[in-house]
Every structure is written in C-alpha cells, then in structure tokens.
Amino acid sequence: MRTTPAVLAAAAATVTLLGTCVTPATALAVADPPQPPIHITGKVIRGGADGRPHQLICPAPFNAYSGGFTVRAGKDGRLIQEPADLLESRPNDNANGWIVAVRKGQYVEPQHPRPYSDRTPTRIEPADLVIHVVCTQDMPTHGM
C-alpha cells in the first residue's frame, strides 16, 4: 500500500478528531481527584457527657463517614467507675456531621474546702466530651 498525501491527511484528521474527543474527558478526571478522608477532632465540650445530643459538622463538600467520642474528666475531677452510657452515635440527617449523646459522670472536688471539716464534699457532674468525625467526599453515610 502506498502512502499518498490523501491517506496522510485522512490519518491526521482522524487523530485530531480523536484527540479532541478524548482530551476533555481526561482533563476533567485529572482536575478534580477525590480528596482523602480527613479526621476532625472537635473542641472540648465542658459537661458534654450529659446525655444530650451534640454534633460535629464536616467541612463542605465532605460527608460524615464515621465518628466517635472521647470522655474525660475536667480539671478538678475524676471519672466515676461505671462505664459510659452511649445513647446515640450516628451521622446527622444530612450526613454532613456526626451526632453523639453519651452519659458519663465525674467526681468534682471543691476548689475551696470548708474550714474545720475533716471531709471535703464531692459532687457528681457530667464529664467533658470530645467528638471525632471522619469526613470523606466519596462515601456518604446518608441513609444508614
């Protein structure tokens, strides 16, 4: 088979046509790769282990993939021996954050004990709560 100018022109046109069809799709796939999951630790919620729901929201455009919590005693307290009572740990209704409701107490020592007392009274208060959430772009948990 002989290579003629017409055959070369047809081949060049085909390559150019295919190149314009493939390049935009490839460019879109490379331009917006999914971000890796991120772990977010919320601020300490003083007395947050009170049994009421508290939530931590993912930054847009991320969705909540999983979550959890940490319970800890405050500055002048110590955790009670009984385990925490987990009431709720789930994604919120929009799947863009994580809701936690947990009950855990702590013994709190008074900062200024009563004078002439051989025993300082302690009181029980809710422990502090920290919420954790793992956020992702490609696997929302909505509807779980």
ABEGO torsion letter per residue (X at the ends): XBBBAAAAAAAAAAAAAAAAAAAAAAAAAAABBBBBBBBBBBBBBBGABAGBBBBBBBBOABBBABBBBBBBBBAABBBBABBBBBABBBBBAAGABBBBBBBBBBBBBBABBBBGBABBBBBBBBBBBBBBBBBBAABBABGX
